[in-house]
């Protein structure tokens, strides 16, 4: 069941990120775009690691 919740949350987060990027691109300079992409990449990495650790703690160490 929590897989469904994860998929839904992930889809919503991605939609918000894409919307934010699209809006920002309309008014952003190249430096701002690169900064936004760096932040998004950081968020994706951190959330991916957090999800990995949270799901793996229950099963194997």
C-alpha positions as a Markdown table, in Angstrom:
| # | Residue | x | y | z |
|---|---|---|---|---|
| 1 | Unk | 0.0 | 0.0 | 0.0 |
| 2 | Unk | 2.8 | 2.4 | 0.8 |
| 3 | Unk | 4.1 | 1.9 | -2.7 |
| 4 | Unk | 0.9 | 3.6 | -4.1 |
| 5 | Unk | 1.4 | 6.5 | -1.7 |
| 6 | Unk | 5.0 | 6.8 | -2.7 |
| 7 | Unk | 4.1 | 6.9 | -6.4 |
| 8 | Unk | 1.4 | 9.5 | -5.8 |
| 9 | Unk | 3.6 | 11.7 | -3.7 |
| 10 | Unk | 6.4 | 11.4 | -6.2 |
| 11 | Unk | 4.2 | 12.3 | -9.1 |
| 12 | Unk | 2.9 | 15.4 | -7.2 |
| 13 | Unk | 6.4 | 16.5 | -6.3 |
| 14 | Unk | 7.6 | 16.1 | -9.9 |
| 15 | Unk | 4.7 | 18.0 | -11.2 |
| 16 | Unk | 5.4 | 20.9 | -8.8 |
| 17 | Unk | 9.1 | 20.8 | -9.6 |
| 18 | Unk | 8.4 | 20.9 | -13.4 |
| 19 | Unk | 5.9 | 23.7 | -13.0 |
| 20 | Unk | 8.3 | 25.7 | -10.9 |
| 21 | Unk | 11.1 | 25.2 | -13.4 |
| 22 | Unk | 8.8 | 26.1 | -16.3 |
| 23 | Unk | 7.7 | 29.3 | -14.5 |
| 24 | Unk | 11.2 | 30.2 | -13.6 |
| 25 | Unk | 12.5 | 29.7 | -17.1 |
| 26 | Unk | 10.2 | 32.3 | -18.4 |
| 27 | Unk | 11.9 | 35.0 | -16.2 |
| 28 | Unk | 15.3 | 33.4 | -15.5 |
| 29 | Unk | 18.8 | 34.1 | -16.7 |
| 30 | Unk | 21.2 | 31.2 | -17.4 |
| 31 | Unk | 22.8 | 31.5 | -13.9 |
| 32 | Unk | 19.4 | 31.3 | -12.3 |
| 33 | Unk | 18.5 | 28.3 | -14.3 |
| 34 | Unk | 21.7 | 26.5 | -13.4 |
| 35 | Unk | 21.1 | 27.4 | -9.7 |
| 36 | Unk | 17.5 | 26.0 | -9.9 |
| 37 | Unk | 18.7 | 22.8 | -11.6 |
| 38 | Unk | 21.4 | 22.4 | -8.9 |
| 39 | Unk | 18.8 | 22.7 | -6.1 |
| 40 | Unk | 16.5 | 20.3 | -7.8 |
| 41 | Unk | 19.3 | 17.8 | -8.3 |
| 42 | Unk | 20.2 | 18.1 | -4.6 |
| 43 | Unk | 16.6 | 17.6 | -3.5 |
| 44 | Unk | 16.3 | 14.5 | -5.7 |
| 45 | Unk | 19.5 | 13.0 | -4.3 |
| 46 | Unk | 18.6 | 13.8 | -0.7 |
| 47 | Unk | 15.1 | 12.5 | -1.0 |
| 48 | Unk | 16.3 | 9.4 | -2.9 |
| 49 | Unk | 18.8 | 8.6 | -0.2 |
| 50 | Unk | 16.3 | 9.2 | 2.6 |
| 51 | Unk | 13.8 | 6.9 | 0.9 |
| 52 | Unk | 16.5 | 4.3 | 0.4 |
| 53 | Unk | 17.5 | 4.3 | 4.1 |
| 54 | Unk | 13.9 | 4.4 | 5.3 |
| 55 | Unk | 12.8 | 1.4 | 3.2 |
| 56 | Unk | 16.0 | -0.6 | 3.8 |
| 57 | Unk | 16.0 | -0.3 | 7.5 |
| 58 | Unk | 12.9 | -2.5 | 7.8 |
| 59 | Unk | 14.4 | -5.4 | 5.8 |
| 60 | Unk | 18.1 | -6.1 | 5.7 |
| 61 | Unk | 20.6 | -3.8 | 7.5 |
